[in-house]
Amino acid sequence: MGRARHQASALSAELRAHGATVVEIPFIEIRKPRSYRPLDTALFNLRNYDWIILTSVNGVNAFWARLQELGLSKNVLRYSKIAAIGPSTKKAVEDHGIRVNVMPGEYVAEMVAKALRNKVSGKRVLLARAKVARDVIPDELRKAGALVDVVEAYETIVPTVSRKRLRALLANPRRCPHLITFTSSSTVKNFFALLGAKAGDQSKLSEDIHFASIGPITSATLREMGCNIHIEAKKYTIPGLVQAIVKAKNSLQK
């Protein structure tokens, strides 16, 4: 499995509870932005925003950590409504005592934009996210008449310390996994970067390896890299991914 190291435990624990042997090798590392200036400017001016959009637990954590570092309380959010991409992000916001006003029925950027597009004309919107991310939300909301500020709350990078472990694991016939899980497009891209492989290059992968994706956006990235998707979660969450894996368990047996 290839989540960030600090997030791997929940997925691993659920898979182990169902009898899986799990090897954790992070495909993604979360890092502070190179400059906090854009985020700080937004945080000091939160009263000017009608909506704040958070699209990951990492984004929530980075957002609140910076609020605290700047000495700002959650009261600065009383002027804004909050949109969260899915239940994990929603819970992370609510854990700070803040109400989430909008969460789409499907947990992808397209559905966030759809849920908000009739609510944001003439409104100011703050999107706090990773440095590199798809522009679906800002593009669609600007088309709907919103004034959107996109600020970098954190950066995702390739964890180079994983390279040696990953290559050794895949090269060992006795330990090579039956299944590799991917929880975002970034984990897919970083997986192939760690292998030193380009799109369509499956030479470093056993034909017996199956790929499990958390949802359609991640699956699309896997296909771009030339991979077949053997398992895709119907509900785009960690529990949904585990459920899909358990359901497909018999087909994964060698």
C-alpha positions in Angstrom: 0.0 0.0 0.0 1.2 3.5 -0.8 -0.4 6.2 1.3 1.7 8.8 3.1 3.5 7.3 6.1 1.4 9.1 8.7 -1.9 8.0 7.0 -1.1 4.4 6.3 -2.2 3.0 9.6 -6.0 3.2 9.1 -5.9 1.4 5.7 -3.4 -1.2 7.0 -5.4 -1.9 10.1 -8.6 -2.5 8.2 -6.8 -4.8 5.7 -5.1 -6.7 8.4 -8.4 -7.2 10.2 -9.6 -9.0 7.1 -6.5 -11.3 7.1 -4.2 -9.5 4.7 -0.5 -9.3 5.1 0.4 -5.6 4.6 3.7 -4.0 3.6 3.6 -0.3 4.0 5.8 1.7 1.6 4.8 5.4 1.2 4.4 6.6 -2.4 3.8 10.2 -1.2 5.3 12.6 1.3 3.6 15.7 2.7 5.8 18.8 3.0 5.2 22.4 4.1 4.8 24.9 1.2 8.0 26.6 0.2 6.4 29.9 1.0 3.5 30.6 3.5 2.9 34.1 2.2 -0.2 33.3 0.0 -1.8 31.1 2.7 -1.0 33.6 5.4 -2.5 36.4 3.5 -5.7 34.4 3.0 -5.9 33.4 6.6 -5.5 37.0 7.9 -8.4 37.9 5.5 -10.8 35.0 6.1 -13.7 37.4 6.9 -13.6 38.4 3.2 -14.4 34.9 2.0 -18.0 33.6 1.6 -16.8 30.0 1.0 -13.8 28.0 2.0 -13.2 24.7 0.2 -11.1 21.9 1.6 -10.4 18.9 -0.5 -8.3 16.6 1.7 -7.5 15.7 5.3 -4.0 16.9 4.6 -5.4 20.3 3.5 -7.5 20.5 6.7 -4.5 19.7 8.9 -2.2 22.2 7.1 -4.9 24.9 7.2 -5.4 24.5 11.0 -1.8 24.2 11.8 -1.1 27.5 10.1 -4.0 29.2 11.8 -2.5 28.2 15.2 1.0 29.2 14.2 -0.4 32.7 13.3 -2.3 32.9 16.6 -5.7 32.9 14.9 -8.7 31.2 16.5 -11.5 29.3 14.8 -13.7 32.4 15.3 -12.2 33.9 12.1 -14.2 31.3 10.2 -17.6 32.6 11.4 -18.0 34.7 8.3 -17.6 31.8 5.9 -19.3 28.6 4.8 -17.3 25.4 4.5 -17.3 22.8 1.7 -15.5 19.5 2.1 -14.9 17.0 -0.6 -15.8 13.8 1.4 -16.5 12.3 4.8 -12.9 12.1 6.0 -12.3 15.7 5.2 -15.7 16.6 6.7 -14.8 14.8 9.9 -11.4 16.5 10.1 -13.1 19.9 9.9 -15.7 19.0 12.4 -13.1 17.7 14.8 -12.1 21.4 15.1 -15.6 22.3 16.1 -16.5 23.8 12.7 -19.7 23.0 10.8 -19.4 21.8 7.2 -22.2 23.3 5.0 -21.7 21.3 1.8 -20.4 17.8 1.1 -21.2 16.2 -2.3 -22.7 12.8 -2.7 -19.6 11.6 -4.7 -16.2 12.5 -3.3 -14.5 14.0 -6.4 -13.6 17.5 -7.4 -16.3 17.6 -10.2 -19.0 17.0 -7.6 -17.7 19.7 -5.3 -18.0 22.1 -8.2 -21.4 20.9 -9.1 -22.7 21.2 -5.5 -21.5 24.8 -5.3 -22.0 26.3 -8.7 -25.4 27.6 -8.0 -24.3 29.2 -4.7 -21.2 31.1 -5.6 -22.1 33.8 -8.2 -20.5 37.0 -7.1 -19.0 35.3 -4.0 -15.4 35.1 -2.9 -14.1 31.6 -2.6 -10.9 30.3 -1.0 -9.6 26.9 -2.1 -6.7 25.6 0.2 -5.1 22.6 -1.4 -1.8 20.9 -2.4 0.6 22.7 -4.7 -0.1 20.4 -7.6 -3.8 19.5 -8.1 -6.4 19.4 -10.8 -8.0 22.8 -11.6 -11.6 21.5 -11.9 -12.9 23.3 -8.9 -11.5 26.8 -9.6 -12.2 26.6 -13.3 -15.8 25.5 -12.8 -16.6 28.0 -10.0 -15.1 30.9 -12.0 -17.4 30.0 -14.9 -20.3 30.2 -12.3 -19.3 33.7 -11.4 -17.2 33.1 -8.3 -14.0 35.0 -7.4 -11.7 32.2 -6.5 -8.4 32.4 -4.7 -6.3 29.2 -4.8 -3.6 28.9 -2.2 -1.0 26.3 -1.5 -1.5 24.7 2.0 1.0 21.9 1.5 3.1 20.1 -1.1 3.3 16.5 -2.0 6.6 15.0 -3.1 8.1 11.7 -4.1 9.5 10.0 -0.9 12.9 9.0 -2.3 13.6 6.9 0.8 10.9 4.4 -0.5 12.7 3.7 -3.7 15.1 1.0 -2.5 12.4 -0.8 -0.5 9.9 -0.8 -3.3 12.3 -2.1 -5.9 13.6 -4.8 -3.6 10.0 -5.9 -2.7 8.9 -6.1 -6.3 12.1 -8.0 -7.3 11.6 -10.7 -4.7 9.3 -13.5 -5.9 8.6 -14.6 -2.3 7.5 -11.2 -1.1 6.1 -9.6 -4.3 2.5 -8.4 -3.4 -0.7 -9.7 -4.9 -2.2 -6.3 -4.7 -1.0 -2.6 -4.6 -3.4 0.1 -3.4 -3.6 3.6 -4.7 -5.5 6.4 -2.9 -4.8 9.3 -5.3 -3.4 10.2 -8.7 -0.3 11.4 -6.9 0.4 8.0 -5.4 0.1 6.5 -8.9 2.5 9.0 -10.5 5.0 8.7 -7.6 4.9 4.9 -7.7 6.1 4.9 -11.3 8.6 7.6 -10.5 10.0 5.5 -7.7 10.3 2.6 -10.1 12.0 4.7 -12.7 9.3 3.7 -15.2 7.4 5.7 -17.8 3.8 5.3 -18.9 3.2 1.9 -20.5 6.4 0.4 -19.0 5.3 -2.7 -17.1 8.7 -4.4 -17.3 9.4 -3.9 -13.6 6.1 -5.3 -12.5 5.0 -8.9 -12.2 2.0 -9.9 -14.3 0.5 -11.4 -11.1 0.2 -7.9 -9.4 -3.3 -6.5 -9.1 -4.1 -2.8 -8.7 -6.7 -1.4 -6.4 -7.9 2.2 -6.8 -9.9 4.4 -4.5 -12.0 6.0 -7.3 -12.4 7.0 -10.9 -9.8 9.8 -11.0 -7.1 7.6 -9.5 -8.2 4.8 -11.9 -7.9 7.2 -14.9 -4.3 8.0 -13.9 -3.5 4.3 -13.6 -4.8 3.8 -17.1 -2.7 6.7 -18.4 0.3 4.7 -17.0 -0.8 1.6 -18.9 -2.2 -0.3 -16.0 -5.4 -2.4 -15.8 -7.6 -1.6 -12.8 -8.6 -4.8 -11.1 -10.5 -3.2 -8.2 -12.1 0.2 -7.9 -14.0 1.4 -4.8 -17.6 2.3 -5.3 -17.5 4.7 -2.4 -14.3 6.8 -2.7 -13.1 6.4 0.8 -10.7 4.1 2.7 -13.5 2.0 4.1 -14.9 1.8 0.5 -11.6 0.7 -0.8 -11.3 -2.0 1.8 -14.8 -3.2 1.1 -14.0 -3.5 -2.6 -10.8 -5.4 -1.9 -12.6 -7.8 0.5 -15.3 -8.4 -2.1 -12.7 -9.3 -4.7 -10.6 -11.3 -2.3 -11.1 -14.7 -4.0 -10.0 -13.4 -7.4 -6.7 -12.2 -5.9 -5.6 -15.6 -4.7 -2.7 -17.0 -6.7 
